[in-house]
Amino acid sequence: MLTILLILLPLALSLIILIFKEEKAIRQFALAGSLIEFGVGVAAFIQYKTSCHCNLLFTTDWLATLGVSLKFGMDGISLLLVMLTTFLLPIIILASFNHAYSRPSAFYSLILLMEMALIGVFTSFDGLIFYIFWELALIPAYFICAVWGGDDRIRITFKFFIYTFVGSLFMLVALIYLYFRTPLPHSFDFQGLYAVRLNPGEQTWIFLAFFLAFAVKIPIFPFHTWQPDTYSGAPATGSMLLAGIMLKMGLYGMIRWMIPICNDAVQEWGGVAMILAITGIVYASLIAIRQNDMKRLIAYSSIAHVGLIAAGLLSLTTYAMQGAVIQMVSHGINIVGLFIIIDLIEQRTKTRNISNLGGIARTAPRLAIFFMLFLLASIALPLTNSFVGEFLLLLGLFEYSAIFAAVAGLTIIFSAVYMLWMYQRTMLGKANEFTENIHDLTWTEMAALVPLVVMVFWIGMFPGLFLNVALPDVMQILNYTK
């Protein structure tokens, strides 16, 4: 019941919040509701750990004649992503308190609706239901960016919508084809879809359909062109939702659908897809070095980091698969922390341009300290969360190809270059007209940042809890490739 509660609770909250009129009450209700949802997530995590990794299944017939059931559950992989979602939402909502959004009831209702859809994606055990939640997550993301975004938001958001929606149609075609290949009565149940036997040609086409859908969402080079504009043009809350959680849908889809169903095609064509992912690592890193806008710099750095995760998944090695799962969680934590810091700087200085900033550490030392902590985590400093994931990813890639590992490993060097360069130009040196009167972090702002820092070091120093949760299901996924 906890699984279905995790889906229904944010849906109910998103509807109830529409009746509120006062902005303060709306914010408090949204924050309280997201904290309750996080509490339910913690309860599910405890139940999972104490019940010998039970899948927490909930099943009921929906369209029985078509073999479609409302089947939800959580294995170790989906549980970690559900925990990431429920953990980040209260922080994202709290970080939004510094902004005065028009129509706040609609704004926070869409955030809660998006949380419901994201959890539905991570817990669906039926192919059609997975697709419905996949598309449903796009709707609130579209309106958050289109209504509350920056300049040129309509064009940018429309491009984002078209890219992701068209990519998703390839996945729908693949799922329908697989549905008709299941034995009578046909079913969308994911175990039934896993059991479909495809010839090499069929596997190749199904692999391409899934890969296109997931590559756009992640995104992987060259399907990334919607991302920098969308991240930089979205409101701060939208950027955090997109980068911190939503892009994990594509990586999760690769684990849940593409690898088990198209195992032979992944082994045959995965090398080509891996080259695209690794090319994206180098390309995005080089572009990031040249950026003057901090949000665009972080957007390109995200392409590089998730490119490494995708390459690791395609290597089909145990180390890389484990690294990919924990790095999805770590990336979400780090990038939300970075976007919060950048948003705070923009609020105080009215600019995101690196060339306009400098000397912030002199007048806002606490802000500079938190910025440095997230920066070090992003460049995978030992004892931080990203070190665990990136080390395992590179170890797994090395098993697959030493050359691929060497090129992919450049992301660590490049990220150190552009991140430290950004920090030096913004935090150090002399203050100027933009930064001389900047004030330091408030208690509310620190309340949003401290939990993220705790997770940075908890995962970095004690990764076993998270790795052990996912390991049995990682091994089960890899068994489909043997």
Beta strands, then each sheet from edge to edge (+ up, - down):
strand 1: 58-63
strand 2: 68-72
sheet 1: 1+ 2-
end
